[in-house]
Amino acid sequence: MPDNIRIGIIGINPQNMGSTMTLLDEVPDLRYEMTAMCANREDVLEAFAAEVGCRFWTTDYRELIAHDDLDVVAIYSPDHLHAEMCIEALDAGKHVICTKPMCTSVEDAAAIVSKVRETGLKFLVGQTMRFDLEFTAANRFVEDGDLGEIVAAEAHYVHDMRPVFEFTPWRLHAPQDFMFGGVVHPADIVRCFMGEVEEVHAFGNKGGLTPEYPLKNNFFLNLKFKNGKIGRIMGLYGTSHIPMPMMQVGLYGTKGSLVADFTDNKGGTLKVHMDKTGVEEPMVITYPPEVDRSAYGHGATVIRYMRHFQECLDNDSEPSPNALDGARSVAIGAAAWESIESGQVVKVLTEF
């Protein structure tokens, strides 16, 4: 890669996740140069581009993708637009970073995976939960064998969406499907630790918190993994604020168990018990909030996955999570919807 990695962002304004990209130039070891940006509102975009010193901006994402002065396209648009933008960017010879969810159907997921294989370009799904410090530390306990064999796992992502609807109204009116826009977080993290999901049995209902939201938005999923292990996922987006961490994963093994959690702008904890310590009380690690000027306080996490992506570009290595990971997480959501509608256990598509 050249000294500067030229990046264009689709879906950027001061109040969304795309705004975290403006933090990259503050990190000495990152070589990203914000070359282009795209959003719907011309007035907001022009002012924001001037503020951050971006020399090319447009309200037409196809103009950005076609821009010659780009190596990477980063996609932070509404979920239902991700697939077409990803495929068009890959067709234009650009590497791609796409925020979660990669897309919202298994058909689109298969098309993206196929296009990545065809072009040989790099593709990273921006699953922030994998890069939060609490969960990367949990992964080290797993890799070091401190928990023994993990036999069961659970994860959740819960969110009172009322304030989020106010500054991202597309989620209410598109509407956003929270099986993909929400449940994909815990789906990806349990896959990361447990392997591929073979079967899903799910239930869902529609919360009354925001009556005009038209879809089911509260979910419980029971999972069976291909290796015979078991797990469960909770995603609640139609309830009042829940007095628990926003994101959490529990891993339960034969030598030890842990619970790690994270909440936007509030930090989190990692609690781990290991037989080898000889005590019953868990070791507790507290992670302070990583406060920054990004919309959700995810700036440090985004910097970590952008550092990972830069290393993949430099070393011609495979990003993680990649397009296949994104597709398999989407497939869990698709199987869960089928299970909710049918009342049956549903097989999950894993081969793309």
C-alpha positions in Angstrom: 0.0 0.0 0.0 1.1 3.6 -0.5 2.3 5.8 2.4 -1.2 7.2 2.7 -4.3 5.0 2.5 -6.9 7.1 0.8 -10.3 6.5 2.3 -13.8 7.6 1.4 -16.8 7.4 3.8 -20.4 6.8 2.8 -22.9 7.9 5.5 -21.2 10.5 7.6 -22.4 13.3 9.7 -21.4 14.6 13.2 -23.9 12.3 14.9 -23.4 8.8 13.4 -20.7 6.1 13.5 -19.1 7.4 10.3 -18.0 10.4 12.2 -15.5 8.2 14.2 -13.4 8.1 11.0 -12.5 11.7 11.6 -10.4 10.5 14.6 -8.0 8.5 12.5 -5.7 11.4 11.6 -5.0 11.8 15.3 -3.3 8.4 15.6 0.4 8.5 14.7 0.7 4.9 13.4 -2.3 5.1 11.1 -1.8 6.3 7.5 -5.4 6.9 6.5 -6.2 10.1 4.6 -9.8 11.1 4.5 -10.2 11.9 0.8 -13.9 11.8 0.2 -17.2 11.7 2.1 -20.9 11.2 1.2 -24.2 11.9 3.0 -27.7 12.9 2.0 -27.9 16.3 3.6 -25.8 18.7 1.5 -25.9 21.5 4.1 -24.6 19.3 6.9 -22.1 17.6 4.7 -20.5 20.7 3.2 -20.0 22.2 6.7 -18.6 18.9 8.1 -16.3 18.4 5.2 -14.9 21.9 5.7 -14.5 21.3 9.4 -12.4 18.1 9.0 -10.6 19.3 5.9 -12.0 16.8 3.4 -11.5 18.1 -0.2 -14.2 16.0 -2.0 -17.8 15.5 -0.9 -20.9 14.4 -2.7 -24.5 13.5 -2.0 -24.3 10.7 -4.6 -22.5 7.6 -3.2 -21.8 6.4 -6.8 -19.8 9.5 -7.4 -17.7 8.7 -4.3 -17.2 5.1 -5.3 -16.1 6.2 -8.8 -13.6 8.8 -7.4 -10.1 7.9 -8.6 -8.3 9.2 -5.5 -9.5 6.3 -3.3 -8.1 3.0 -2.0 -10.8 2.1 0.6 -14.5 2.8 0.8 -16.0 2.7 4.4 -19.8 2.2 4.5 -21.8 3.6 7.4 -25.1 4.1 5.6 -28.5 2.6 6.8 -28.4 -1.2 6.9 -30.7 -1.9 3.9 -28.3 0.0 1.6 -25.1 -1.9 2.6 -25.3 -4.7 0.1 -25.5 -2.6 -3.1 -22.9 -0.2 -1.9 -20.5 -3.0 -0.9 -20.8 -4.7 -4.3 -20.5 -1.5 -6.3 -17.4 -0.5 -4.3 -15.8 -3.9 -4.9 -16.7 -3.7 -8.6 -14.8 -0.4 -8.7 -11.7 -2.0 -7.3 -11.9 -0.5 -3.8 -11.2 -2.3 -0.6 -14.3 -2.2 1.7 -15.0 -1.6 5.4 -18.7 -2.0 6.2 -20.2 -1.4 9.6 -22.5 -4.1 11.0 -24.6 -5.7 9.8 -22.9 -6.5 6.5 -26.4 -6.8 5.0 -29.9 -7.9 5.8 -30.5 -11.1 3.8 -28.6 -14.3 3.0 -29.0 -13.6 -0.7 -27.1 -10.3 -0.4 -24.6 -12.0 1.9 -23.9 -14.6 -0.7 -23.5 -12.0 -3.4 -21.0 -10.0 -1.3 -18.9 -13.1 -0.4 -18.8 -14.1 -4.1 -17.7 -10.6 -5.1 -14.9 -10.5 -2.5 -13.7 -13.9 -3.8 -13.9 -12.7 -7.4 -12.0 -9.5 -6.8 -9.5 -10.6 -4.2 -10.0 -7.3 -2.4 -10.0 -6.8 1.4 -13.3 -6.7 3.2 -13.7 -6.0 7.0 -17.0 -6.0 8.9 -16.9 -3.3 11.6 -18.1 -5.5 14.5 -17.0 -3.2 17.3 -17.7 -5.8 20.0 -14.8 -7.9 18.8 -12.4 -4.9 19.4 -13.7 -3.6 22.8 -11.0 -4.2 25.4 -13.2 -6.3 27.6 -13.8 -8.8 24.8 -10.3 -8.9 23.5 -9.1 -9.7 27.0 -11.7 -12.5 27.2 -10.3 -13.9 24.0 -6.9 -14.1 25.5 -8.1 -16.1 28.5 -9.7 -18.5 26.0 -6.6 -18.7 23.7 -4.4 -19.4 26.8 -6.6 -22.3 27.8 -7.5 -20.8 31.2 -11.2 -21.8 30.8 -10.5 -25.3 29.6 -13.1 -26.5 27.1 -15.9 -24.0 26.7 -19.2 -25.9 26.7 -21.8 -23.1 26.7 -22.0 -19.4 25.9 -24.5 -16.6 26.1 -24.5 -13.0 24.9 -26.8 -10.0 24.7 -27.1 -6.6 23.2 -30.0 -4.5 24.7 -30.8 -0.9 23.9 -33.6 1.6 24.7 -33.9 3.0 21.1 -36.0 6.1 21.8 -33.1 8.6 21.9 -31.4 6.8 18.9 -34.6 7.2 16.8 -34.4 10.9 17.4 -31.0 11.5 15.7 -31.2 8.6 13.3 -34.8 8.6 12.2 -34.2 6.2 9.3 -34.1 3.4 11.9 -37.8 4.1 12.6 -39.0 4.8 9.1 -37.0 2.5 6.9 -37.5 0.6 9.3 -34.3 -0.9 10.7 -34.6 -4.6 11.2 -33.2 -5.1 14.7 -32.6 -8.8 14.2 -29.8 -7.7 11.9 -29.0 -4.2 13.2 -29.0 -5.4 16.8 -28.8 -9.2 17.3 -25.9 -9.4 14.9 -23.6 -8.1 17.7 -24.1 -11.0 20.0 -24.4 -13.4 17.1 -21.0 -12.5 15.8 -19.3 -12.6 19.3 -20.6 -16.1 20.1 -19.5 -17.3 16.7 -16.1 -15.8 17.5 -15.7 -18.0 20.6 -17.8 -21.0 19.8 -17.7 -21.7 16.1 -20.5 -22.0 13.6 -24.2 -22.2 14.6 -26.0 -25.2 13.3 -29.6 -24.6 14.6 -31.6 -21.8 16.0 -34.9 -21.8 17.9 -36.2 -18.2 18.4 -39.0 -16.2 19.8 -39.8 -12.6 19.3 -42.4 -10.0 20.0 -43.2 -6.3 19.3 -42.6 -4.0 22.2 -45.0 -1.2 22.9 -42.4 1.5 23.7 -42.5 3.1 20.2 -45.9 2.1 18.8 -45.1 3.4 15.3 -42.2 1.0 14.9 -43.8 -1.8 12.8 -41.6 -4.9 13.4 -41.0 -7.3 16.2 -38.0 -5.9 18.2 -37.5 -8.1 21.2 -35.8 -11.5 20.7 -34.5 -14.6 22.5 -32.5 -17.2 20.5 -31.4 -20.6 21.6 -28.4 -21.9 19.7 -26.9 -25.3 18.9 -23.4 -25.1 17.5 -21.9 -27.6 14.9 -19.5 -28.9 17.6 -22.5 -29.8 19.8 -22.1 -27.0 22.3 -25.0 -24.7 23.2 -25.7 -21.0 23.6 -28.3 -18.3 23.8 -28.7 -14.7 22.7 -30.9 -11.9 23.9 -31.7 -8.8 21.9 -34.2 -6.3 23.4 -35.0 -3.0 21.5 -38.6 -2.4 22.3 -38.4 -1.9 26.1 -37.6 0.9 28.5 -34.0 1.3 29.7 -32.7 -2.0 31.1 -30.6 -1.8 34.3 -27.8 -4.1 33.0 -24.8 -3.6 30.7 -25.6 -2.9 27.1 -23.4 -5.7 25.7 -22.3 -8.8 27.6 -20.9 -12.2 26.8 -20.6 -15.2 29.2 -18.3 -18.2 28.5 -18.6 -21.3 30.6 -15.8 -23.9 30.6 -14.4 -26.9 32.3 -11.5 -25.0 34.0 -13.1 -21.6 34.4 -15.8 -19.2 33.3 -16.0 -15.5 32.6 -18.5 -12.7 32.0 -17.4 -9.6 30.1 -19.6 -6.5 29.5 -19.5 -3.1 27.8 -21.8 -0.1 27.7 -21.4 2.9 25.4 -19.5 5.8 27.1 -19.5 3.9 30.4 -16.8 1.3 30.1 -17.2 -2.2 31.4 -15.9 -5.1 33.4 -14.4 -8.6 33.0 -15.1 -11.1 35.7 -13.3 -14.4 35.5 -13.1 -17.5 37.8 -10.4 -20.1 37.2 -10.0 -23.3 39.2 -6.2 -22.8 39.2 -6.6 -19.7 41.5 -7.9 -21.9 44.3 -10.5 -19.3 45.3 -14.2 -19.1 44.6 -14.4 -15.3 44.2 -13.8 -14.1 40.7 -11.1 -11.8 39.6 -12.6 -8.5 38.5 -11.0 -6.1 36.0 -12.7 -2.7 35.5 -12.4 -0.9 32.2 -12.9 2.8 32.3 -15.0 4.5 29.5 -13.0 5.4 26.4 -14.6 8.8 25.9 -14.1 10.6 22.6 -16.0 12.9 20.4 -17.6 10.2 18.3 -21.4 9.7 18.4 -21.3 6.6 20.5 -18.0 6.7 22.3 -16.6 4.0 19.9 -13.7 6.0 18.6 -11.0 3.9 20.3 -12.6 0.7 19.1 -12.9 1.9 15.5 -9.2 2.9 15.7 -8.4 -0.6 16.7 -10.2 -2.2 13.8 -8.8 0.3 11.4 -5.3 -0.5 12.7 -6.1 -4.2 12.0 -7.3 -3.4 8.5 -4.2 -1.3 7.8 -2.0 -4.3 8.8 -4.1 -6.6 6.5 -3.5 -4.2 3.6 0.2 -4.0 4.3 0.8 -7.7 4.8 -1.8 -9.0 2.3 -3.5 -10.9 5.2 -7.2 -11.7 5.7 -9.3 -9.3 7.8 -11.3 -10.6 10.7 -14.2 -10.5 10.8 -14.3 -10.8 7.0 -17.2 -11.1 4.5 -17.7 -14.8 5.3 -18.0 -14.0 9.0 -20.5 -11.2 8.1 -22.5 -13.6 6.0 -22.7 -16.3 8.7 -23.9 -13.8 11.3 -26.6 -12.6 8.9 -27.6 -16.2 8.3 -28.2 -16.7 12.1 -30.6 -13.7 12.0 -32.4 -15.1 8.9 -32.8 -18.5 10.5 -34.1 -16.8 13.7 -36.8 -14.9 11.8 -37.8 -18.2 10.1 -38.0 -19.9 13.5 -40.1 -17.1 15.0 -42.6 -17.4 12.1 -42.7 -21.2 12.0 -42.3 -22.0 15.7 -39.7 -24.7 14.6 -36.0 -25.2 15.1 -34.3 -24.0 11.9 -31.0 -25.0 10.3 -28.6 -22.1 9.7 -26.9 -21.7 6.4 -23.1 -21.7 6.9 -21.7 -22.5 3.4 -21.4 -19.5 1.1 
